[in-house]
Amino acid sequence: MKIVRSILAVVLGGIVNFAAITSVHVISGKFYPLPNELKAVNPTKMSAAETEMFIAFIKTMPTEAHLLVFLAWVSGAFLGGAVAALSRIIHQGT
């Protein structure tokens, strides 16, 4: 039964990780939206011209936008790990 609780703690941490990263990315998208030319592009099927446009957009983004991406991943890792650890500690005695 302990292994099931451990697995559930990790899964719960992963869900919180995903939610935190997605939330910060959605918020950053409001402040730094994609150009209209790139909004309808499928990232897995980009042409060479679209790839160049995307690279140019990334290069012109302000430092704050890059820091928001970093914040998204750091917050996701921290919150996901914390939730997994805390949920495991809470149920350790049972």
ZIVEN-V742031 format. One record per residue. RES is the residue in one small letter. PHI is phi in whole degrees, 0 to 359 (NA if undefined). OMEGA is omega in degrees with one decimal (NA if undefined). Layout:
res->(RES & RES)
phi->(PHI & PHI)
omega->(OMEGA & OMEGA)
This chain:
res->(m & k & i & v & r & s & i & l & a & v & v & l & g & g & i & v & n & f & a & a & i & t & s & v & h & v & i & s & g & k & f & y & p & l & p & n & e & l & k & a & v & n & p & t & k & m & s & a & a & e & t & e & m & f & i & a & f & i & k & t & m & p & t & e & a & h & l & l & v & f & l & a & w & v & s & g & a & f & l & g & g & a & v & a & a & l & s & r & i & i & h & q & g & t)
phi->(NA & 295 & 294 & 295 & 296 & 295 & 296 & 296 & 296 & 293 & 296 & 298 & 298 & 294 & 294 & 295 & 303 & 300 & 296 & 293 & 297 & 297 & 299 & 292 & 294 & 296 & 297 & 294 & 293 & 287 & 278 & 230 & 288 & 292 & 296 & 303 & 294 & 258 & 295 & 265 & 276 & 279 & 300 & 275 & 229 & 281 & 282 & 298 & 294 & 293 & 297 & 297 & 298 & 294 & 298 & 297 & 297 & 298 & 294 & 267 & 294 & 290 & 302 & 300 & 294 & 292 & 293 & 294 & 296 & 299 & 299 & 300 & 288 & 293 & 295 & 297 & 295 & 294 & 294 & 297 & 295 & 295 & 296 & 298 & 294 & 294 & 294 & 289 & 293 & 300 & 263 & 293 & 282 & 257)
omega->(-180.0 & -179.2 & 178.4 & 177.7 & 178.1 & 178.8 & 178.4 & 177.6 & 179.1 & 178.5 & 177.8 & 175.7 & 177.8 & 178.2 & 178.1 & 176.8 & -179.7 & -178.5 & -179.6 & -179.8 & -179.5 & -179.9 & -179.1 & 177.5 & 177.7 & 178.4 & -179.8 & 176.7 & 176.5 & -179.7 & -176.8 & -176.9 & 174.3 & 172.7 & -178.2 & -178.9 & -176.5 & -175.9 & -176.8 & -176.1 & 173.8 & -175.4 & -179.1 & -177.7 & -178.5 & 174.6 & 179.5 & 179.3 & 178.6 & 176.6 & 177.9 & 177.1 & -180.0 & 178.7 & 178.2 & 178.4 & -179.7 & -179.3 & -178.4 & 178.2 & 177.5 & -179.6 & -179.1 & 178.9 & 177.5 & 178.1 & 176.3 & 175.8 & 177.5 & 178.8 & 179.2 & -177.2 & 178.3 & -179.7 & 177.8 & 179.7 & -178.4 & -177.1 & 178.3 & 177.8 & 179.6 & 179.4 & 178.8 & -179.3 & -178.5 & 179.8 & 177.0 & 179.6 & -178.2 & -176.3 & -177.0 & -177.9 & -176.8 & NA)
